[in-house]
């Protein structure tokens, strides 16, 4: 039944490899169970309920992706969008979190409509193929940067922006240990090198006292505080709410909030999708991604489901690349991730027993492997090289896949026009570029 459902033989994989990949992906993204409740808790949402909702949304979304699309892509509430939810929408605009969840629901419905109508697929198809490789490499740099930052190997510096951290600190030392173990095992072609490295580093972290467990009720009963508390009617009363400070008018209508959720999630998902599928070797020679409609449908439904249980937008996770690097090639990897999240629902307080410094080396290793996609770019052609470079470098430096795509697509469209090679079939590329320019202008005035 497993072979028939996931077609393991056709992808040259096995149940053991897929399970191992699922565990690897889960360990690199399990931090969301702790981080997401912390961020949304600042919006006034019950932390225990959000922890349970995070596990449920990630579990449901990942399993759905595996069964519907048969891809090794895991889903969970997205970082960045949860911060926008809390700090911009709720705290900045004074929108109740119930109404904000209603906006997330509406954006999920919009995702689904655009997917069924084929518009999201058209957008993916309009992205120039060289930018696929640039996005993959940029996401690799992004992942590695996050890993280095979490480990304390690089730190913020007011003079140089970033600088080398104190490598004698426990977190940095632990990450370096994990890096050495993973790198050594990979050199020797040991299967599951990334997972073994995480477990070795985690064991060392426990012995060093780096694990911090906060007990509490994070089970199913906690869900009642957020499940089905979203306020869709309020979200539909566009511009009818008031912001902070003596009932001052909101700086942005709720329609714009829905648009931002839609816009950012769309392009972050496209970037993640391109990076992970390319790393897994699942992109066709002509650059198309098989079963794209099913992938987009799965993440649309996951966002709707996430809003219903009480969490912000659910997205595809770039950490899925760690499972791909461990050999994951089918949806069985995602199903394993989903089952682990559902199991975590009952043990959420203990997930943080895996120190961030133990999973950071996995992000660094995977990032180094993904940068190899730059070899597929024609660096002799400035019209290709410049947009590709801007895409790859902007993703890590702005902490946004969407910004990287924006720079790359705008530059590609502009250079195509300048050298007189614009064609009618490229109309959507230029529409996207115009939208990105408008977005940059709007962000500058906001």
Secondary structure, DSSP 8 states (H G I E B T S, - for coil): -HHHHH-TGGGT--HHHHHHHHHHHHHHHTTHHHHHHHHHHTTT--HHHHHHHHHHHHHHHHHHHHHHH--S--EEE-TTHHHIIIIIIITTT---HHHHHHHHHHHHHHHHHHHHTTHHHHHHHHS-HHHHHHHHHHHHHHHHHHHHHHHTSEEEETTTEEEE--TTSHHHHHHHHHHHHHHHHHHTT-TTHHHHHHHHHHHHHHHTT---------SGGGGGGTTT---HHHHHSTT-SB-SSTT-B-SS-HHHHHHHHHHHHHHHHHHHHHHHHHHTT-B-TTS-BTTHHHHHHHHHHHHHHHHHHT-S-EEE-TTHHHHHHTT--SHHHHHHHHHHHHHHTTTHHHHTTS-HHHHHHHHHHHHHHHGGGGGGS-TT-HHHHHHHHHHHHHHHHHT-HHHHHHHHHHHHHHHHHHTT---GGGHHHHHHHHHHHHHHHHHHH-
